[in-house]
Amino acid sequence: MRRRLVPIAVAALAAFALSGAKLATPDRAASRPTQVRIEVAKPATKQHATTPVRIAATGDIAMVEGPGGSYFSRVRRYLRGSVVLGNLEGTLTSRGSSKCGSGSSNCFAFRAPTSYASLLRDAGFTVLNLANNHAYDYGSVGQEDTVQALDRLGLAHTGRGGEIAVVRVGSTRVALVGFASYSWAQSLTDIPAAQRLVRRAVERADVVIATFHGGAEGSDQTHVSPSTEYFLGENRGDLMAFSHAVIDAGADLVVGHGPHVLRGMEWYRGRLIAYSMGNFLGYRTLSTSGVLALSGVLQVTLRADGRFVRGNLVPLHLVDGGIPAHDPAEAAHGHVRELSRRDFGRRGVGISYTGVLKPPA
């Protein structure tokens, strides 16, 4: 049975400003988004939590109208958990104007019918991150339609300014906060503000998951930089500093996406950081050449106090134009294992040949 989701918005959104798409220079001439008011939630009273939390997390989901029934059919069995998190890279709308002007090149705007929210629900997703560079592809009306489509089906969401989603897993409350380097999202680049939001999430929940959309993009961007990453002139965040800072503030798990490739994983203060889960669905939207086709589902179990119990990386690859399927070669295991070792040394997450994550020493 699906756990009941209780999305909680905890701050008013700042004014939005439209930015660029992947592989495109930011569109400075676009109209500014309207302000959206979000109710402030009162802190919940802490209760004794005992229920472990099973999490499944994926990377980018870029949907357009197509053979929706087959989008997740081959991987649905891996999307099982009390919290199933994905990054919705695009909009669910039939309204609004594309940020890409007529005749523009190297500009991409993604949208699917609002009915496709049911594909996400039926696949097993329970929470969607909306902090990314395609959330505003069709302006404020596109984002509004997306949020309403998710709300109608009880799918929680996070990523707008000050927004915290809280889901209940038995006696344990889990808060999720999303970040990206865009004006319509909770800021990835303002680390003190990110820490403040995580601390507020800690007040409202027993387990806190931070998810971010950041980092440079492309097949040559598999390594995590120890400094700020840029792409097409955009500041895409200092991902290591950000991830460490939100854990210092109380986050128990950090899940990243944005570079369109799998990246390494790191242990920091006993907490797991997955720096990029790569592409998850990209039918007719995302490149699937070479390492861009490697994907996975991160499965993690945490205690009610946030401590790591066990984890596993399910190896996937994108086939048939960008649809996820199990990878019989299990290439993701060796790929992420080696990146973790090279980027983080002793802090790198060990991954067995069957995909089991080795606990921190």
Order of alpha helices (4+ residues) and beta strands (2+ residues): beta-beta-beta-beta-beta-alpha-beta-alpha-beta-beta-beta-alpha-beta-beta-beta-alpha-beta-beta-beta-beta-beta-beta-beta-alpha
